[in-house]
């Protein structure tokens, strides 16, 4: 292993070497995409500064308060999905990106229905709001409310002109669910074929076609996360506007290369 620092202890040197090998291959085959993903992650980190100004009105805007929480989750999930992609843990990356999609749709619902954002919060967080806001949004007495993903999708894209979007989003979500549920496709990166025999490997190996699918969905997930963030904090983004537009333009130029999840 030379002088390279180990990811794990010496008892896991074989795993360590494979993961590093996968990472090098992924970065070598997809240099432009990797650059954009990392640029997007840096921008997501910097957007945290929006909270410094926006937090002054969090106590009168339950959707902003709830959505910054969801955005922070997505930022971390995207970093974890990127790491999984680098190490060729493709099924794991898709599992994470399903949650990112759910969070983004919930953010858009909360912008559409601030009462739902208020009801989603636990009681101790609801008490952070002004008495007037508690009275306005707390009439139902609901707290810690949960939201099923598909009804949320219908509520967000439910009007007649968006029925095709609902259909496409439902299909896309179903494809991601294949990796969350114990379906075969969720672990295909661990299966190789030798002759007529399928062999379960001890560790994932780099697979360019599958990696391409993951990277395409990862970039799409980042686009959705930025979109929902801008929708929530559009009055606080002057400092970041050009960076957001430039990143989005760069991504759209290469997104046509990517197909939907298999």
Secondary structure per residue as TSV (DSSP state, phi and psi in degrees):
chain	resnum	aa	ss	phi	psi
A	1	X	-	360.0	-5.9
A	2	X	T	63.3	-147.3
A	3	X	T	-92.8	3.1
A	4	X	-	-63.9	137.8
A	5	X	-	-68.4	141.1
A	6	X	-	-84.6	143.9
A	7	X	S	-74.8	-36.3
A	8	X	S	-127.3	-176.2
A	9	X	-	-72.4	170.3
A	10	X	G	-67.2	-18.5
A	11	X	G	-72.8	-11.6
A	12	X	G	-117.9	32.4
A	13	X	H	-63.5	-33.6
A	14	X	H	-65.8	-44.6
A	15	X	H	-64.1	-43.7
A	16	X	H	-55.9	-47.3
A	17	X	H	-65.0	-40.2
A	18	X	H	-65.8	-43.3
A	19	X	H	-63.4	-41.9
A	20	X	H	-65.2	-39.4
A	21	X	H	-62.2	-45.0
A	22	X	H	-61.3	-42.8
A	23	X	H	-62.1	-44.2
A	24	X	H	-63.0	-41.3
A	25	X	H	-67.1	-41.6
A	26	X	H	-61.8	-45.9
A	27	X	H	-67.9	-31.5
A	28	X	H	-72.0	-39.9
A	29	X	H	-80.9	-29.6
A	30	X	-	-124.6	56.0
A	31	X	H	-64.4	-39.7
A	32	X	H	-67.6	-42.2
A	33	X	H	-66.6	-41.6
A	34	X	H	-61.6	-41.2
A	35	X	H	-60.4	-42.2
A	36	X	H	-71.0	-38.2
A	37	X	H	-62.7	-46.4
A	38	X	H	-68.6	-35.4
A	39	X	H	-63.8	-40.3
A	40	X	H	-65.5	-38.7
A	41	X	H	-65.4	-38.4
A	42	X	H	-64.4	-42.4
A	43	X	H	-64.2	-39.5
A	44	X	H	-62.5	-39.7
A	45	X	H	-61.5	-46.2
A	46	X	H	-67.6	-30.8
A	47	X	H	-64.1	-15.9
A	48	X	T	-58.0	-23.6
A	49	X	T	-64.6	-19.1
A	50	X	H	-59.8	-30.2
A	51	X	H	-64.6	-27.2
A	52	X	H	-58.1	-40.9
A	53	X	H	-88.8	-43.9
A	54	X	H	-67.3	-27.0
A	55	X	G	-63.4	-18.6
A	56	X	G	-65.3	-21.5
A	57	X	G	-118.8	12.0
A	58	X	G	-58.7	-35.4
A	59	X	G	-75.8	-0.5
A	60	X	G	-124.4	4.7
A	61	X	-	-133.0	86.9
A	62	X	H	-60.5	-30.6
A	63	X	H	-68.2	-39.2
A	64	X	H	-66.7	-42.0
A	65	X	H	-62.6	-48.3
A	66	X	H	-67.4	-40.3
A	67	X	H	-72.8	-29.5
A	68	X	H	-66.4	-35.4
A	69	X	H	-61.8	-47.0
A	70	X	H	-67.3	-37.0
A	71	X	H	-62.4	-43.3
A	72	X	H	-60.5	-37.7
A	73	X	H	-64.3	-46.2
A	74	X	H	-63.3	-37.5
A	75	X	H	-58.8	-43.3
A	76	X	H	-72.5	-38.4
A	77	X	H	-64.3	-39.0
A	78	X	H	-66.2	-38.8
A	79	X	H	-62.3	-43.1
A	80	X	H	-67.5	-39.0
A	81	X	H	-64.9	-38.4
A	82	X	H	-63.8	-44.1
A	83	X	H	-61.2	-43.1
A	84	X	H	-61.8	-40.3
A	85	X	H	-62.4	-44.9
A	86	X	H	-59.1	-37.5
A	87	X	T	-89.4	6.5
A	88	X	T	67.5	23.4
A	89	X	-	-88.5	71.0
A	90	X	H	-66.8	-42.3
A	91	X	H	-59.6	-41.7
A	92	X	H	-62.9	-41.4
A	93	X	H	-60.6	-42.2
A	94	X	H	-66.4	-36.4
A	95	X	H	-59.3	-46.2
A	96	X	H	-64.1	-38.8
A	97	X	H	-73.2	-23.2
A	98	X	H	-63.5	-43.6
A	99	X	H	-63.9	-38.1
A	100	X	H	-61.2	-43.0
A	101	X	H	-62.3	-44.0
A	102	X	H	-60.1	-43.6
A	103	X	H	-63.6	-42.1
A	104	X	H	-63.8	-41.7
A	105	X	H	-65.7	-35.7
A	106	X	H	-67.8	-38.9
A	107	X	H	-58.3	-44.1
A	108	X	H	-68.5	-34.9
A	109	X	H	-64.0	-43.8
A	110	X	H	-64.1	-33.0
A	111	X	H	-68.9	-31.5
A	112	X	H	-79.8	-35.3
A	113	X	-	-133.6	83.7
A	114	X	H	-56.6	-26.8
A	115	X	H	-61.5	-38.5
A	116	X	H	-64.2	-37.6
A	117	X	H	-62.3	-42.6
A	118	X	H	-63.7	-43.8
A	119	X	H	-68.1	-25.2
A	120	X	H	-69.9	-26.8
A	121	X	S	-77.4	149.3
A	122	X	-	-70.8	163.8
A	123	X	H	-58.4	-41.7
A	124	X	H	-64.6	-30.6
A	125	X	H	-77.5	-33.5
A	126	X	H	-61.5	-33.1
A	127	X	T	-71.4	-9.3
A	128	X	T	-74.6	-16.9
A	129	X	S	-82.8	159.3
A	130	X	-	-63.6	155.0
A	131	X	H	-54.6	-35.9
A	132	X	H	-65.5	-41.1
A	133	X	H	-70.6	-39.4
A	134	X	H	-59.8	-40.0
A	135	X	H	-68.8	-39.8
A	136	X	H	-67.8	-44.3
A	137	X	H	-106.0	-6.6
A	138	X	-	-104.2	18.8
A	139	X	T	-62.8	-30.2
A	140	X	T	-78.2	-20.1
A	141	X	-	76.6	8.7
A	142	X	-	-80.4	144.9
A	143	X	-	-149.6	156.9
A	144	X	S	53.8	34.5
A	145	X	-	-69.6	140.5
A	146	X	-	-107.5	155.6
A	147	X	-	-131.4	121.8
A	148	X	-	-72.5	139.5
A	149	X	H	-58.5	-44.9
A	150	X	H	-70.7	-42.5
A	151	X	H	-59.4	-35.6
A	152	X	H	-62.2	-44.4
A	153	X	H	-58.3	-43.4
A	154	X	H	-65.1	-38.0
A	155	X	H	-69.3	-36.9
A	156	X	H	-75.1	-41.7
A	157	X	S	-115.6	30.9
A	158	X	-	-81.2	-10.5
A	159	X	S	-75.3	166.8
A	160	X	G	-57.9	-43.4
A	161	X	G	-68.2	-15.8
A	162	X	G	-106.3	14.9
A	163	X	H	-62.1	-36.1
A	164	X	H	-65.6	-37.1
A	165	X	H	-63.2	-42.2
A	166	X	H	-60.3	-43.3
A	167	X	H	-61.8	-46.4
A	168	X	H	-69.0	-39.0
A	169	X	H	-66.7	-38.2
A	170	X	H	-63.7	-42.1
A	171	X	H	-64.6	-45.4
A	172	X	H	-61.9	-44.2
A	173	X	H	-62.7	-40.5
A	174	X	H	-62.4	-36.6
A	175	X	H	-65.6	-40.9
A	176	X	H	-67.2	-33.5
A	177	X	H	-63.3	-26.3
A	178	X	H	-59.5	-25.6
A	179	X	H	-91.8	-18.1
A	180	X	H	-86.1	-40.0
A	181	X	T	-83.7	162.9
A	182	X	T	-76.4	55.8
A	183	X	-	-92.2	159.7
A	184	X	G	-61.9	-41.1
A	185	X	G	-61.7	-23.8
A	186	X	G	-64.8	-18.1
A	187	X	G	-127.4	23.3
A	188	X	G	-66.1	-18.3
A	189	X	G	-70.0	-11.0
A	190	X	G	-99.8	4.2
A	191	X	E	-113.1	130.8
A	192	X	E	-127.3	157.4
A	193	X	E	-111.1	127.2
A	194	X	E	-123.4	100.9
A	195	X	T	69.2	-122.2
A	196	X	T	-98.4	8.2
A	197	X	E	-111.4	133.6
A	198	X	E	-96.0	129.2
A	199	X	E	-116.3	132.7
A	200	X	E	-84.8	120.4
A	201	X	-	-83.4	158.4
A	202	X	S	-73.0	-30.7
A	203	X	S	-140.9	152.8
A	204	X	-	-69.5	153.7
A	205	X	-	-120.9	158.1
A	206	X	-	-66.6	127.7
A	207	X	-	-128.9	108.1
A	208	X	H	-55.1	-42.6
A	209	X	H	-66.1	-45.9
A	210	X	H	-67.7	-39.5
A	211	X	H	-60.0	-39.3
A	212	X	H	-62.0	-42.2
A	213	X	H	-61.2	-44.7
A	214	X	H	-63.0	-45.5
A	215	X	H	-63.0	-40.3
A	216	X	H	-61.5	-45.2
A	217	X	H	-68.7	-35.3
A	218	X	H	-63.8	-45.0
A	219	X	H	-64.1	-40.7
A	220	X	H	-62.3	-40.4
A	221	X	H	-64.7	-36.1
A	222	X	H	-67.9	-39.9
A	223	X	H	-59.1	-46.2
A	224	X	H	-62.7	-39.4
A	225	X	H	-66.5	-42.8
A	226	X	H	-64.1	-40.8
A	227	X	H	-60.5	-47.6
A	228	X	H	-68.7	-32.4
A	229	X	H	-67.4	-45.5
A	230	X	H	-62.8	-39.8
A	231	X	H	-60.0	-37.1
A	232	X	H	-79.0	-40.9
A	233	X	H	-117.9	31.7
A	234	X	G	-58.0	-24.3
A	235	X	G	-84.0	1.5
A	236	X	G	-126.8	18.9
A	237	X	-	-113.8	16.2
A	238	X	G	-55.2	-42.7
A	239	X	G	-65.2	-25.5
A	240	X	G	-110.8	-1.8
A	241	X	H	-54.4	-51.4
A	242	X	H	-64.1	-38.8
A	243	X	H	-64.8	-41.2
A	244	X	H	-63.8	-45.2
A	245	X	H	-65.0	-42.8
A	246	X	H	-64.5	-43.6
A	247	X	H	-63.2	-45.1
A	248	X	H	-61.5	-42.1
A	249	X	H	-63.4	-41.9
A	250	X	H	-63.5	-41.1
A	251	X	H	-68.2	-43.2
A	252	X	H	-61.4	-27.8
A	253	X	H	-66.4	-29.2
A	254	X	H	-108.0	-7.1
A	255	X	H	-65.5	-24.3
A	256	X	T	-64.8	-14.1
A	257	X	T	-73.9	-18.5
A	258	X	-	-103.5	140.8
A	259	X	-	-100.7	170.0
A	260	X	-	-70.3	166.3
A	261	X	-	-60.4	136.8
A	262	X	-	-69.8	360.0
